[in-house]
Amino acid sequence: MELLRIIFLTVFMFFIIVTVHEWGHYYFAKRAGILVREFAIGFGPKLFSYKKGETQFTLRLLPFGGYARMAGEDPELVDLSVGQTVALRLEGNEVRKIFLDRLDSRKNVIRGEVVEEDLIDRLQVTLNVDGETLRYPVHPQAMLVAKGKETQIAPRDRQYGSKTVAQRALSIFAGPLMNFILAFVLFALHIQMAGIPEPDPSHLEVGEVIQNMPAEDAGVRQGDIIDTVNGIKVGTDANGLIEMIKASKDKTMIWTVKRGTQTIDITLTPKAVDEQGDAKVGTSIITFYPTRSASFGETFTVAGDNMVYTTKAIFLGFKQLINQFSMDDLGGPVRTFEVTGQIAKQGIAQLTYWAAILSLYLGIFNLLPIPALDGSRLIFLAVEALRGKPIDPNREGLVHFIGFAMLFLLMIAVTYNDILRLIG
């Protein structure tokens, strides 16, 4: 049950972070009047899908992100062409459905060959029906039907490219913006759950206990409060305890620990585990600071401080990665899920803090000027604003396609490296 709980919390955390990001794109695109064809979480085959209004909401197999597909961003998969035989279904005097296949099985329709069509500006289609040329107005939300699938037409005023630079920039920037807002909210929630540490520590506590090491063999448990070692009070001197362990290589030590209401004596013998010969017992030592409840004002100020501190740490990580690039320093979905699972074991408060960091990281990463990311798209919009006309969509699309392919290949390489590391 514990494993299932951790898996659920990990998947749920990623679902929330990605959904909030894509919801930002979706919401501001809709406000600008852009037709959003699909709101998807994940990539690859569909697991679940339903349609609400004009948008298809989809959950896909590979949890590597998501997208809000806007009309006009990509070439339409279904199109109408002159010379094609189609069937029209009218409501009143307007075309509501245009059937492209299985024409003989369609009822209450008008069949004919397309003489002229304009589903973007004039919204009309002209057919040759039994030798007679007839023109029909098309409803702005008419559907193209082919292979059992309906695709809504996208008049020019519903397409991404028809909107102002400011509207398009906001719909792109809104994704990272929602991640920043979510990160702030999660930092604030963590502060409310965990409290604010007091300035003076109260005791030393056992953190992680490593398998097949002296501490685990002797029965030391995570959360044990270390009171004395060989009869000497430890207090809050973590460095002093580490030096005592190093000085006791292959010598028996007696730890007196508090575990709940019990006081327990534990006998263990540190051993050398590295090239330097330093003795270790196989635990992390946590300096425990008592906490107090945060006031309403402190919640906001500390959450803001956490945002600033984490942002600086993220950019420092980018700098170090550029200066000394190594595949081992990169972590893909496998490593991220692994670390998230380890943090989930520590409780909801720590998982909330970690989710805030990931949300902030996702927002910052997406604003980097890398092709296929939101930052690159914003740069193209800035260039358009400066030169007064858009860059050729085909060229921009090619740049994003190459960027996406490179990111996907990097993701495969990093994931492969993570799997090898886990096996090792």
Secondary structure by P-SEA (a helix, b strand, c coil): caaaaaaaaaaaaaaaaaaaaaaaaaaaaaaacccccccccccccccbbbbcccbbbbbbcccccccccccccccccccccccccbbbbbccccccbbbcccccccccbbbbcccccccccccccccccccbbbbbbbccbbbbbcccbbbbbbccccccccccaaaaaaaaaaaaaaaaaaaaaaaaaaaaaaccccccccbbbbcccccccccccccccccccccccccccccccaaaaaaaaaaaccbbbbbbbbcccbbbbbbbbbbbcccccccccbbbbbbbbbbbbbcaaaaaaaaaaaaaaaaaaaaaaaaaaaacccccccccaaaaaaaaaaaaaacaaaaaaaaaaaaaaaaaaaaccccccaaaaaaaaaaaaaacccccaaaaaaaaaaaaaaaaaaaaaaaaaaaaaaac
